C-alpha cells in the first residue's frame, strides 16, 4: 500500500473548520438562552449538546465539501 501524507496545511484547515463549527454551536446556544430567557449557567451545563451540534455542523460542512469536490472533478 502507498503511504498517505497529511500536510500541516490540511490539518490546520480541518482544525479551523472544527473550531468554527464549535463556535457556531456556542452562538446557537447563546441565542437559545437569550431567546427563551433561561439561566446563563446553561452555557456551561449544556456543553455536551453543544459538542453534538458542532459535530452535526461539521458533518454538514464535510458533506457539502464532498459534493463540491465531486462536481469539481467531473468538469
N, CA and C atoms as an extended XYZ file, in Angstrom:
225
Properties=species:S:1:pos:R:3:atomname:S:1:resname:S:1:resid:I:1 pbc="F F F"
N         0.827       -1.180        0.000 N   UNK     1
C         0.000        0.000        0.000 CA  UNK     1
C         0.873        1.246        0.000 C   UNK     1
N         0.330        2.278       -0.584 N   UNK     2
C         1.042        3.545       -0.646 CA  UNK     2
C         0.784        4.342        0.636 C   UNK     2
N         1.839        4.949        1.162 N   UNK     3
C         1.692        5.780        2.360 CA  UNK     3
C         0.970        7.067        2.011 C   UNK     3
N         0.128        7.503        2.916 N   UNK     4
C        -0.614        8.744        2.740 CA  UNK     4
C        -0.031        9.787        3.685 C   UNK     4
N         0.212       10.969        3.151 N   UNK     5
C         0.768       12.049        3.947 CA  UNK     5
C        -0.283       13.146        4.077 C   UNK     5
N        -0.558       13.529        5.312 N   UNK     6
C        -1.484       14.630        5.564 CA  UNK     6
C        -0.636       15.850        5.896 C   UNK     6
N        -0.761       16.877        5.098 N   UNK     7
C         0.069       18.058        5.272 CA  UNK     7
C        -0.363       18.873        6.485 C   UNK     7
N         0.547       19.702        6.941 N   UNK     8
C         0.239       20.580        8.070 CA  UNK     8
C        -0.863       21.558        7.691 C   UNK     8
N        -0.884       21.991        6.442 N   UNK     9
C        -1.932       22.909        5.962 CA  UNK     9
C        -3.308       22.256        6.051 C   UNK     9
N        -3.395       20.993        5.664 N   UNK    10
C        -4.671       20.279        5.727 CA  UNK    10
C        -5.128       20.092        7.175 C   UNK    10
N        -4.183       19.821        8.059 N   UNK    11
C        -4.535       19.677        9.479 CA  UNK    11
C        -5.047       20.993       10.042 C   UNK    11
N        -4.384       22.104        9.700 N   UNK    12
C        -4.823       23.412       10.179 CA  UNK    12
C        -6.204       23.759        9.634 C   UNK    12
N        -6.454       23.424        8.374 N   UNK    13
C        -7.754       23.690        7.770 CA  UNK    13
C        -8.856       22.934        8.504 C   UNK    13
N        -8.657       21.657        8.752 N   UNK    14
C        -9.666       20.848        9.435 CA  UNK    14
C        -9.869       21.319       10.876 C   UNK    14
N        -8.788       21.655       11.561 N   UNK    15
C        -8.902       22.152       12.922 CA  UNK    15
C        -9.664       23.470       12.955 C   UNK    15
N        -9.404       24.321       11.983 N   UNK    16
C       -10.135       25.588       11.887 CA  UNK    16
C       -11.612       25.371       11.622 C   UNK    16
N       -11.937       24.406       10.770 N   UNK    17
C       -13.341       24.097       10.493 CA  UNK    17
C       -14.046       23.546       11.732 C   UNK    17
N       -13.370       22.668       12.441 N   UNK    18
C       -13.966       22.108       13.663 CA  UNK    18
C       -14.173       23.213       14.696 C   UNK    18
N       -13.186       24.077       14.850 N   UNK    19
C       -13.310       25.191       15.793 CA  UNK    19
C       -14.438       26.137       15.382 C   UNK    19
N       -14.550       26.399       14.082 N   UNK    20
C       -15.631       27.246       13.587 CA  UNK    20
C       -16.997       26.643       13.849 C   UNK    20
N       -17.120       25.344       13.673 N   UNK    21
C       -18.389       24.659       13.948 CA  UNK    21
C       -18.717       24.720       15.438 C   UNK    21
N       -17.698       24.590       16.292 N   UNK    22
C       -17.930       24.677       17.733 CA  UNK    22
C       -18.377       26.079       18.129 C   UNK    22
N       -17.748       27.089       17.558 N   UNK    23
C       -18.130       28.473       17.850 CA  UNK    23
C       -19.563       28.737       17.371 C   UNK    23
N       -19.902       28.227       16.183 N   UNK    24
C       -21.262       28.399       15.678 CA  UNK    24
C       -22.279       27.721       16.596 C   UNK    24
N       -21.948       26.540       17.095 N   UNK    25
C       -22.849       25.838       18.014 CA  UNK    25
C       -22.982       26.605       19.331 C   UNK    25
N       -21.894       27.198       19.797 N   UNK    26
C       -21.968       28.021       21.019 CA  UNK    26
C       -22.851       29.234       20.789 C   UNK    26
N       -22.747       29.851       19.616 N   UNK    27
C       -23.592       31.001       19.306 CA  UNK    27
C       -25.061       30.609       19.237 C   UNK    27
N       -25.348       29.429       18.720 N   UNK    28
C       -26.732       28.934       18.714 CA  UNK    28
C       -27.216       28.751       20.150 C   UNK    28
N       -26.349       28.247       21.012 N   UNK    29
C       -26.702       28.068       22.417 CA  UNK    29
C       -26.965       29.424       23.081 C   UNK    29
N       -26.127       30.414       22.816 N   UNK    30
C       -26.332       31.746       23.372 CA  UNK    30
C       -27.651       32.335       22.870 C   UNK    30
N       -27.927       32.160       21.583 N   UNK    31
C       -29.192       32.640       21.027 CA  UNK    31
C       -30.379       31.996       21.735 C   UNK    31
N       -30.293       30.688       21.981 N   UNK    32
C       -31.387       29.988       22.655 CA  UNK    32
C       -31.549       30.473       24.100 C   UNK    32
N       -30.445       30.740       24.769 N   UNK    33
C       -30.513       31.243       26.137 CA  UNK    33
C       -31.201       32.601       26.164 C   UNK    33
N       -30.823       33.484       25.238 N   UNK    34
C       -31.418       34.817       25.188 CA  UNK    34
C       -32.877       34.733       24.757 C   UNK    34
N       -33.140       33.924       23.750 N   UNK    35
C       -34.490       33.831       23.188 CA  UNK    35
C       -35.504       33.317       24.198 C   UNK    35
N       -35.109       32.288       24.943 N   UNK    36
C       -36.045       31.662       25.873 CA  UNK    36
C       -35.873       32.149       27.311 C   UNK    36
N       -34.942       33.069       27.539 N   UNK    37
C       -34.787       33.680       28.851 CA  UNK    37
C       -34.382       32.729       29.958 C   UNK    37
N       -33.532       31.773       29.652 N   UNK    38
C       -33.090       30.826       30.676 CA  UNK    38
C       -31.828       31.339       31.355 C   UNK    38
N       -31.323       30.572       32.296 N   UNK    39
C       -30.144       30.969       33.070 CA  UNK    39
C       -28.877       30.815       32.235 C   UNK    39
N       -27.932       31.721       32.474 N   UNK    40
C       -26.673       31.684       31.741 CA  UNK    40
C       -25.802       30.510       32.145 C   UNK    40
N       -26.149       29.843       33.227 N   UNK    41
C       -25.385       28.652       33.624 CA  UNK    41
C       -25.531       27.539       32.590 C   UNK    41
N       -26.577       27.629       31.771 N   UNK    42
C       -26.764       26.626       30.716 CA  UNK    42
C       -25.692       26.717       29.642 C   UNK    42
N       -24.996       27.838       29.602 N   UNK    43
C       -23.898       27.973       28.646 CA  UNK    43
C       -22.842       26.902       28.909 C   UNK    43
N       -22.649       26.541       30.176 N   UNK    44
C       -21.666       25.524       30.538 CA  UNK    44
C       -22.303       24.158       30.783 C   UNK    44
N       -23.495       24.145       31.314 N   UNK    45
C       -24.117       22.862       31.651 CA  UNK    45
C       -24.596       22.102       30.420 C   UNK    45
N       -24.795       22.793       29.320 N   UNK    46
C       -25.266       22.149       28.095 CA  UNK    46
C       -24.145       21.914       27.083 C   UNK    46
N       -22.909       21.861       27.563 N   UNK    47
C       -21.763       21.736       26.667 CA  UNK    47
C       -21.797       20.425       25.866 C   UNK    47
N       -22.363       19.386       26.438 N   UNK    48
C       -22.476       18.119       25.702 CA  UNK    48
C       -23.343       18.265       24.460 C   UNK    48
N       -24.448       18.984       24.613 N   UNK    49
C       -25.309       19.232       23.453 CA  UNK    49
C       -24.618       20.138       22.440 C   UNK    49
N       -23.850       21.079       22.925 N   UNK    50
C       -23.120       21.983       22.033 CA  UNK    50
C       -22.112       21.195       21.208 C   UNK    50
N       -21.433       20.261       21.833 N   UNK    51
C       -20.468       19.427       21.106 CA  UNK    51
C       -21.188       18.577       20.056 C   UNK    51
N       -22.338       18.041       20.408 N   UNK    52
C       -23.110       17.237       19.440 CA  UNK    52
C       -23.581       18.085       18.264 C   UNK    52
N       -24.049       19.282       18.537 N   UNK    53
C       -24.480       20.179       17.462 CA  UNK    53
C       -23.287       20.576       16.604 C   UNK    53
N       -22.146       20.810       17.224 N   UNK    54
C       -20.935       21.136       16.466 CA  UNK    54
C       -20.542       19.970       15.562 C   UNK    54
N       -20.696       18.752       16.044 N   UNK    55
C       -20.393       17.577       15.215 CA  UNK    55
C       -21.348       17.489       14.032 C   UNK    55
N       -22.614       17.810       14.246 N   UNK    56
C       -23.585       17.806       13.144 CA  UNK    56
C       -23.221       18.893       12.129 C   UNK    56
N       -22.856       20.090       12.615 N   UNK    57
C       -22.432       21.161       11.712 CA  UNK    57
C       -21.219       20.727       10.895 C   UNK    57
N       -20.250       20.091       11.553 N   UNK    58
C       -19.042       19.640       10.848 CA  UNK    58
C       -19.397       18.578        9.805 C   UNK    58
N       -20.312       17.683       10.146 N   UNK    59
C       -20.749       16.666        9.185 CA  UNK    59
C       -21.402       17.323        7.969 C   UNK    59
N       -22.236       18.325        8.200 N   UNK    60
C       -22.875       19.029        7.088 CA  UNK    60
C       -21.849       19.748        6.214 C   UNK    60
N       -20.874       20.388        6.847 N   UNK    61
C       -19.815       21.057        6.085 CA  UNK    61
C       -19.026       20.030        5.287 C   UNK    61
N       -18.737       18.895        5.899 N   UNK    62
C       -17.989       17.841        5.231 CA  UNK    62
C       -18.760       17.305        4.015 C   UNK    62
N       -20.070       17.127        4.169 N   UNK    63
C       -20.877       16.642        3.045 CA  UNK    63
C       -20.922       17.658        1.903 C   UNK    63
N       -21.049       18.938        2.236 N   UNK    64
C       -21.046       19.976        1.199 CA  UNK    64
C       -19.702       19.987        0.484 C   UNK    64
N       -18.622       19.889        1.237 N   UNK    65
C       -17.296       19.859        0.611 CA  UNK    65
C       -17.136       18.645       -0.293 C   UNK    65
N       -17.679       17.506        0.117 N   UNK    66
C       -17.604       16.292       -0.691 CA  UNK    66
C       -18.367       16.458       -2.002 C   UNK    66
N       -19.570       16.993       -1.933 N   UNK    67
C       -20.373       17.194       -3.141 CA  UNK    67
C       -19.691       18.180       -4.080 C   UNK    67
N       -19.167       19.268       -3.534 N   UNK    68
C       -18.473       20.257       -4.364 CA  UNK    68
C       -17.255       19.625       -5.019 C   UNK    68
N       -16.511       18.832       -4.275 N   UNK    69
C       -15.321       18.188       -4.834 CA  UNK    69
C       -15.686       17.194       -5.928 C   UNK    69
N       -16.783       16.467       -5.748 N   UNK    70
C       -17.196       15.513       -6.778 CA  UNK    70
C       -17.595       16.226       -8.069 C   UNK    70
N       -18.333       17.331       -7.958 N   UNK    71
C       -18.721       18.067       -9.145 CA  UNK    71
C       -17.530       18.777       -9.771 C   UNK    71
N       -16.600       19.222       -8.950 N   UNK    72
C       -15.430       19.942       -9.454 CA  UNK    72
C       -14.567       19.020      -10.305 C   UNK    72
N       -14.405       17.787       -9.913 N   UNK    73
C       -13.553       16.836      -10.635 CA  UNK    73
C       -14.182       16.333      -11.921 C   UNK    73
N       -15.490       16.404      -12.029 N   UNK    74
C       -16.154       15.927      -13.249 CA  UNK    74
C       -15.941       16.862      -14.430 C   UNK    74
N       -15.685       18.122      -14.143 N   UNK    75
C       -15.546       19.099      -15.232 CA  UNK    75
C       -14.158       19.086      -15.813 C   UNK    75
